[in-house]
Every structure is written in C-alpha cells, then in structure tokens.
Amino acid sequence: MVTGGATATALASGLVTHLLLDRLLKAGIVLAALLVLAIGMTVVWRRTGTGPRDRD
C-alpha cells in the first residue's frame, strides 16, 4: 500500500500520463483509419465515375 503524499502524487501523475498517452494513441489510430477510408472512397468514386462532381 502506498503511504505518503509525495509517493501517491507520483503514482497518480504516472497514471494520468499513461491514460493521456493511451487516449492520444487511440485517437491517432482512428484518424489514420478515417484517412485511409477517405482515400479509398475517393479512389472508388474516381474509378466508377459516380462521385459528387459527376452529377448533373
């Protein structure tokens, strides 16, 4: 068990840092997936000719 304010603060700080890095990593993965999806959709639209620019 942790006793002492300084040690508890250090552990809490480490936990907060870990959680922030975890959140940033997950956000980066989601952004990368959205970028890949957007690029893939653009390629499909251009090859099939059914993009928003092709509408009359």
Backbone as JSON Lines, residues from 0, in Angstrom:
{"i":0,"aa":"M","n":[0.84,-1.17,0.0],"ca":[0.0,0.0,0.0],"c":[0.89,1.23,0.0]}
{"i":1,"aa":"V","n":[0.41,2.25,-0.65],"ca":[1.17,3.5,-0.77],"c":[0.89,4.37,0.43]}
{"i":2,"aa":"T","n":[1.96,4.82,1.06],"ca":[1.81,5.77,2.15],"c":[2.66,6.98,1.83]}
{"i":3,"aa":"G","n":[2.18,8.11,2.19],"ca":[2.92,9.35,1.93],"c":[2.34,10.07,0.74]}
{"i":4,"aa":"G","n":[2.2,11.37,0.89],"ca":[1.59,12.18,-0.15],"c":[2.41,12.28,-1.42]}
{"i":5,"aa":"A","n":[3.73,12.36,-1.29],"ca":[4.59,12.53,-2.46],"c":[4.55,11.28,-3.34]}
{"i":6,"aa":"T","n":[4.57,10.11,-2.73],"ca":[4.55,8.87,-3.5],"c":[3.21,8.7,-4.19]}
{"i":7,"aa":"A","n":[2.13,9.01,-3.51],"ca":[0.8,8.91,-4.12],"c":[0.67,9.88,-5.28]}
{"i":8,"aa":"T","n":[1.21,11.06,-5.12],"ca":[1.16,12.05,-6.2],"c":[1.95,11.58,-7.4]}
{"i":9,"aa":"A","n":[3.1,10.99,-7.17],"ca":[3.92,10.48,-8.27],"c":[3.19,9.36,-9.01]}
{"i":10,"aa":"L","n":[2.55,8.46,-8.28],"ca":[1.8,7.38,-8.92],"c":[0.61,7.92,-9.7]}
{"i":11,"aa":"A","n":[-0.07,8.89,-9.13],"ca":[-1.21,9.49,-9.83],"c":[-0.75,10.21,-11.09]}
{"i":12,"aa":"S","n":[0.36,10.89,-11.02],"ca":[0.91,11.58,-12.17],"c":[1.27,10.59,-13.27]}
{"i":13,"aa":"G","n":[1.88,9.49,-12.89],"ca":[2.22,8.45,-13.85],"c":[0.99,7.84,-14.5]}
{"i":14,"aa":"L","n":[-0.06,7.68,-13.72],"ca":[-1.31,7.13,-14.24],"c":[-1.94,8.1,-15.23]}
{"i":15,"aa":"V","n":[-1.96,9.37,-14.88],"ca":[-2.54,10.38,-15.77],"c":[-1.75,10.44,-17.08]}
{"i":16,"aa":"T","n":[-0.44,10.39,-16.99],"ca":[0.4,10.39,-18.19],"c":[0.09,9.18,-19.05]}
{"i":17,"aa":"H","n":[-0.02,8.02,-18.44],"ca":[-0.32,6.79,-19.17],"c":[-1.68,6.89,-19.85]}
{"i":18,"aa":"L","n":[-2.68,7.39,-19.15],"ca":[-4.02,7.49,-19.73],"c":[-4.05,8.5,-20.88]}
{"i":19,"aa":"L","n":[-3.33,9.61,-20.74],"ca":[-3.28,10.59,-21.82],"c":[-2.6,10.02,-23.06]}
{"i":20,"aa":"L","n":[-1.5,9.31,-22.86],"ca":[-0.81,8.7,-24.0],"c":[-1.69,7.64,-24.66]}
{"i":21,"aa":"D","n":[-2.43,6.89,-23.86],"ca":[-3.34,5.88,-24.4],"c":[-4.42,6.54,-25.23]}
{"i":22,"aa":"R","n":[-4.97,7.64,-24.74],"ca":[-6.03,8.36,-25.47],"c":[-5.48,8.93,-26.78]}
{"i":23,"aa":"L","n":[-4.26,9.49,-26.74],"ca":[-3.65,10.03,-27.96],"c":[-3.38,8.93,-28.99]}
{"i":24,"aa":"L","n":[-2.92,7.79,-28.52],"ca":[-2.67,6.67,-29.43],"c":[-3.95,6.2,-30.09]}
{"i":25,"aa":"K","n":[-5.01,6.07,-29.32],"ca":[-6.29,5.64,-29.88],"c":[-6.84,6.67,-30.86]}
{"i":26,"aa":"A","n":[-6.71,7.94,-30.54],"ca":[-7.17,9.0,-31.45],"c":[-6.37,8.97,-32.75]}
{"i":27,"aa":"G","n":[-5.08,8.72,-32.65],"ca":[-4.24,8.63,-33.84],"c":[-4.65,7.47,-34.73]}
{"i":28,"aa":"I","n":[-4.98,6.35,-34.11],"ca":[-5.42,5.18,-34.88],"c":[-6.73,5.48,-35.59]}
{"i":29,"aa":"V","n":[-7.65,6.13,-34.92],"ca":[-8.94,6.48,-35.53],"c":[-8.74,7.46,-36.68]}
{"i":30,"aa":"L","n":[-7.91,8.47,-36.49],"ca":[-7.65,9.43,-37.56],"c":[-6.98,8.78,-38.77]}
{"i":31,"aa":"A","n":[-6.05,7.88,-38.52],"ca":[-5.41,7.17,-39.62],"c":[-6.42,6.31,-40.38]}
{"i":32,"aa":"A","n":[-7.32,5.65,-39.65],"ca":[-8.34,4.83,-40.3],"c":[-9.29,5.69,-41.13]}
{"i":33,"aa":"L","n":[-9.67,6.85,-40.62],"ca":[-10.54,7.75,-41.38],"c":[-9.84,8.27,-42.63]}
{"i":34,"aa":"L","n":[-8.56,8.54,-42.54],"ca":[-7.8,8.99,-43.7],"c":[-7.75,7.9,-44.76]}
{"i":35,"aa":"V","n":[-7.48,6.67,-44.35],"ca":[-7.44,5.55,-45.3],"c":[-8.81,5.36,-45.94]}
{"i":36,"aa":"L","n":[-9.87,5.47,-45.15],"ca":[-11.23,5.34,-45.68],"c":[-11.53,6.44,-46.69]}
{"i":37,"aa":"A","n":[-11.16,7.67,-46.39],"ca":[-11.4,8.78,-47.3],"c":[-10.64,8.59,-48.61]}
{"i":38,"aa":"I","n":[-9.4,8.16,-48.53],"ca":[-8.62,7.91,-49.74],"c":[-9.24,6.78,-50.55]}
{"i":39,"aa":"G","n":[-9.64,5.72,-49.88],"ca":[-10.28,4.6,-50.56],"c":[-11.57,5.0,-51.25]}
{"i":40,"aa":"M","n":[-12.39,5.8,-50.58],"ca":[-13.64,6.25,-51.19],"c":[-13.38,7.14,-52.4]}
{"i":41,"aa":"T","n":[-12.37,7.99,-52.31],"ca":[-12.02,8.85,-53.44],"c":[-11.58,8.02,-54.64]}
{"i":42,"aa":"V","n":[-10.78,7.0,-54.4],"ca":[-10.33,6.13,-55.49],"c":[-11.52,5.41,-56.12]}
{"i":43,"aa":"V","n":[-12.42,4.89,-55.31],"ca":[-13.6,4.19,-55.84],"c":[-14.46,5.15,-56.65]}
{"i":44,"aa":"W","n":[-14.71,6.34,-56.15],"ca":[-15.54,7.3,-56.88],"c":[-14.92,7.67,-58.21]}
{"i":45,"aa":"R","n":[-13.61,7.86,-58.23],"ca":[-12.96,8.23,-59.49],"c":[-12.99,7.09,-60.49]}
{"i":46,"aa":"R","n":[-12.82,5.86,-60.03],"ca":[-12.82,4.73,-60.96],"c":[-14.21,4.41,-61.49]}
{"i":47,"aa":"T","n":[-15.23,4.59,-60.67],"ca":[-16.58,4.26,-61.11],"c":[-17.28,5.44,-61.75]}
{"i":48,"aa":"G","n":[-16.77,6.64,-61.56],"ca":[-17.37,7.82,-62.15],"c":[-18.69,8.21,-61.51]}
{"i":49,"aa":"T","n":[-18.86,7.89,-60.22],"ca":[-20.11,8.23,-59.53],"c":[-19.88,9.21,-58.39]}
{"i":50,"aa":"G","n":[-18.86,10.02,-58.53],"ca":[-18.55,10.99,-57.49],"c":[-19.49,12.18,-57.52]}
{"i":51,"aa":"P","n":[-19.39,13.06,-56.56],"ca":[-20.26,14.24,-56.5],"c":[-20.09,15.18,-57.68]}
{"i":52,"aa":"R","n":[-18.93,15.16,-58.33],"ca":[-18.69,16.04,-59.47],"c":[-19.36,15.56,-60.74]}
{"i":53,"aa":"D","n":[-19.76,14.28,-60.77],"ca":[-20.34,13.7,-61.98],"c":[-21.85,13.9,-62.06]}
{"i":54,"aa":"R","n":[-22.46,14.44,-61.06],"ca":[-23.92,14.63,-61.06],"c":[-24.29,15.86,-61.88]}
{"i":55,"aa":"D","n":[-25.39,15.76,-62.56],"ca":[-25.88,16.88,-63.38],"c":[-26.85,17.74,-62.64]}
